[in-house]
Every structure is written in C-alpha cells, then in structure tokens.
C-alpha cells in the first residue's frame, strides 16, 4: 500500500474543496463529527453489554454444580451411532 505524502494530501484537499465548495465544508465536517461521536458511543455501549454478559456467564459457571465427565462407554457408544459412522 503506497504512502500518501504532503503533495497528495494537498491535491485531495483541493479536490474536496472544488467538489463541495467552501460553504458546505463546515456542514460536512460537523456531520462527520456527529457520526464519529455516535459510532464511539455505540461501540462503548456494546463493550459494556459484552462485559455485563461475560460477568453473568462467569457467575453462572461458578454457581453451576460440577458436571461429571463422560465415561469410556459413553464415548464408545457415540461412535457406534449410525450418524457418526464414516461414509
């Protein structure tokens, strides 16, 4: 991926100025700022929900009784079922 230098940035800014005009640039910047702020708050909210869900799951795991492991006969029975046979 090529690096963008100062001359490329100046050309891009000049093209944006030509396309949108000087009057529309403040509105464009304002709407981009609002969009970034909304995106940031949504990401923060999603993280908080994820952390709360993880904490709830951790409490459920800790409070659940210990489950017994499968015996060797149960595992052998699993492979004897027709749906688990190789074709």
Secondary structure by P-SEA (a helix, b strand, c coil): cccccaaaaaaaaaaaaaaccccaaaaaaaaaaaaaaaaaaaaaaaaaaaaaaaaaaaaaaaaccccccccaaaaaaaaaccccccc
